[in-house]
Amino acid sequence: MALDKPYKDVPGTTIFDAEQSRKGYWLNQFCMSLMKAENRERFKKDERAYLDEWAMTEEQKQAVLARDLNWCIRLGGNIYFLAKIGATDGKSFQQMAGSMTGMTEEEYRNMMIGGGRSVEGNRRIGEDGDAQAHRQPQGSQGKQGKH
């Protein structure tokens, strides 16, 4: 029985839910293996051979080799696990996030310091801008606190 997923209509957003977790299990396990120095060295020495030790799909392996984090996320990767790939490559989380948004690290940092991405074009499909602008996701708090 499929669960109702009202969040599926957020443009450009992949929600890490139970389905994504199952899809990306081995991809995320691979990422967690990079917490150990000896595994990072083995991966850097021969990335393909190390990836082939994991029960990942070929597409997941290609996404890792391409360092395409958005692709990895669509294939079940969780950004907090994927950050281990960036760390292995000597990249900061900020550099990784910038690459995922098509921005330089500086552009990404400045956007975040400036309050984040505009809601324009980032609303749920079918919601009017006025209603969305005054609503926060259930259970979240913005900089102004609870509404």
Secondary structure as UniProt FT lines:
FT   HELIX           6..9
FT   TURN            11..12
FT   HELIX           18..23
FT   HELIX           25..33
FT   TURN            34..35
FT   HELIX           37..45
FT   HELIX           47..51
FT   TURN            52..53
FT   HELIX           58..66
FT   HELIX           69..74
FT   TURN            75..76
FT   HELIX           79..88
FT   TURN            89..90
FT   HELIX           93..101
FT   HELIX           105..113
FT   TURN            114..115
FT   TURN            120..121
FT   TURN            125..126
FT   HELIX           129..133
FT   TURN            138..139
FT   TURN            143..144
//
